[in-house]
Amino acid sequence: MGNAIRVLLVDDDSAIADLTATYLQRANDRIETVVETDPDDALAHVVGGEVDCVVSDYEMPEMDGLEFLDRVREAAPYLPFVLFTGKGSEEIASEAISAGVTDYLQKGTGTDQYAVLANRVENAVAQYRAEREAEEADEQIRRIFERITDAFFALDDDWQFRYVNERAADFFGHDPEQLLGEDIREAFDVEMGQQFRDAYREALETQEPVTLEAESKFRPGTLLEVRIYPAEDGLSVYFRNVTERRRAQLELRETKQKIEALHDVAARAVACESEQEVYDLAIETAEEILAFDLCTVDAHEDGALRTRAVSKMVSTDDYYDETPIDAEDNLAARAYREGESSLVEDLRETGAVPAESEYRSALTVPIGDFAVFQAVTKEPDGFDADDRELTELLSAHVSEALARVRTETELRAERDRFAALFENVPNSVLRYEIDGADAVCKSVNPAFEDVFGWSEDVIVGDPVDDYILPEDCHEEGRSLNERVRHGDRIEGEEAHRRTCCGDRDFLLHTAPAGNGETEAFAIYVDITEQKERERQLARQNERLEEFASVVSHDLRNPLNVALGRFDLLESECDSSHLAPIGRSLDRMDSLVEDLLTLARQGQVVDETEPVALSAAAEAAWETADTKEATLSLADNVVVDADPARFRELLENLFRNAVEHSSPGSRSESDDAEERGPASNRPGADDAAERDDSVTRIEVGVLDDCTGFYVADDGPGIPQDLHGNVFDHGFTTDEEGTGFGLAIVESIADAHGWSVDIADDRDDETGARFEFSRVTVHESEPAER
């Protein structure tokens, strides 16, 4: 049977019966229902013993509820029967009670009546099961006692003993032969007692059997059950000692009452809102129902048992405030660790150390993983097996209540955290429910109100798409709603939405709300500025591409023609004008090449890959005209970059360092030069000893690992020119184009990097470029 409550619902209206079944199962998850509209069909479930309770309507066409009750009582006299009817009157209620219904409840409106019905069904079944258990126990006791041979003796019509069996003779304290022929009234005048004498006389006079149960005067404290059977010539008397049976029945009745009371406590525990209230209820129950005088509840907290509730009879000075959970000589700690109850008859015979030396016996029961209940007495053998079982039942109820309180506390905290997150998250969030093709708004957070311009009290209850979807996006909205309705999660899809500040671009994320399959959250991450930047970059790339096309076609082609004609002219004639013309054409060729490089390198980098800083520097060093310069690598890390453009950046820096660190340039350090940032000189010799004709260049990682640097030991850059060196066409070299560092800055911008010139310091020489906002890895990239 288990804990399930099988309820037979009988109602000629199947809709009402099904509704009642649904609400009963919601009100109590232990209830299982069987619905029948025909009483005859319903009776088959009763006859088959398939149900624990019958809930029946009164007015039914085949037979009314009371007639059906009579049929049920014929099959199952004690089965709980609840009359649940819409026809209510005192007359029907009186008839129902007289007919023996377990309970009577009138149907009403609303759903609260089903909770009342479920409670009454549960109580009726609990009482029915308890009574059946008690009857089974009584029957077991009766069978045990019937197997024991009764004491028996026979009297003649003069009240003299005619026969006495051994058990009866033992009771009287005589041999059977000594009693034969004796008048029972004379032999046991006082000991027989008036009740027994009157019963013998009644049986003789009426010639009807008499059964008597009374305390023996011969053996005070002994309860006898006596059956007296008359005959024409005397009496046959059977008797037995029923003291223990009656005591057992009394104890069983008391136990039953305690169990019922403990079940009531479980209902009271539902109202507890804190763990402390549950602990206090446990002590109150132990005192009032289990009659324990000295008891306590110790809760598990941070590896120790701490006292949370004690009975009124326990002095706080007599009990531990805290017990380590690993204490070996403590019963409570051991019971918690092992998860097993213990009953100690005499503490002095164990190794356990009681909180008070006067305590002699102890009952210790763990309360799940939460706490330990312990009761003690100052007398040995203060508890028995029944006390242990009842306390374990109390512990089960308390553990269930604590689990519920803790779960509800965690849920409240989780709801509070979620509400705080919902209210304070900077992104726009709304909760909605899919109703057909519409997403109906349930709630929005403050960020949504600020961004979209619709307050919660205006938009809640309406299709949200009517407020935030542009006119040309309604089909997209219906498609998204359909996907969510089918359980799809939308992860970062771009969405164009209408707001109080005009149309904006968002990344849309959805997640189920947890309140049903049709409810969800929509999170809008504003990417309007990012999208605008992307559009600007796209336009920039288009303009750069157009510019590169113009340079490569409209300038390069005529220049190539001019260079070709110049070569022919130079071979055909000799003139002082040819050299200036050649130099001008070469100058134009360099300018066009740098313009093409600047245009192409300035386009945004779409994809990057891990590139070893050392490998890129060495490759650039091989292709740059570095003359007598030297390169050193202070660090070897990996950066995310476009390999070709990264190499172009390093080549320009290396050429710039060499060109502006030549001996002529060193002697004219006051001249402004197109240079890189100031740097420490890695491994440099003393300034007086180093060879000034050799330029030393170093590549390494910034101290905060956010980028890299390129430094040289040349004359450096005047502070007042730091803001000009990256300008297009800025140069102090008559032969320079002024695009070298402009190209460096364009490549850095295309990667999303920042480039700066480090400030000069008095004790250092040279220039140093520092590139930041670079993704830097510690290890070498894998072989490609």
BELURGI-V707047 format. One record per helix or strand. SS is the DSSP state (alpha for helix, beta for strand). FROM is the first residue (numbers start at 1). TO is the last residue. If there is no record, write none. Layout:
SS/FROM/TO
SS/FROM/TO
This chain:
beta/5/10
alpha/14/27
beta/31/36
alpha/39/47
beta/53/56
alpha/65/75
beta/80/85
alpha/90/99
beta/103/106
alpha/112/146
beta/151/156
beta/160/164
alpha/166/172
alpha/176/179
beta/183/183
alpha/184/187
alpha/189/192
alpha/194/206
beta/210/215
beta/223/231
beta/234/241
alpha/243/269
alpha/275/288
beta/294/301
beta/304/310
alpha/316/318
beta/322/324
alpha/331/338
beta/342/344
alpha/347/349
beta/361/367
beta/371/377
alpha/385/424
beta/428/435
beta/438/444
alpha/446/452
alpha/456/459
beta/463/463
alpha/465/468
beta/469/469
alpha/471/485
beta/493/499
beta/502/512
beta/519/526
alpha/528/572
alpha/577/601
beta/609/612
alpha/613/623
beta/630/633
beta/638/641
alpha/643/659
alpha/663/667
beta/677/677
beta/696/701
beta/708/712
alpha/719/721
alpha/740/751
beta/754/757
beta/767/772
beta/776/777
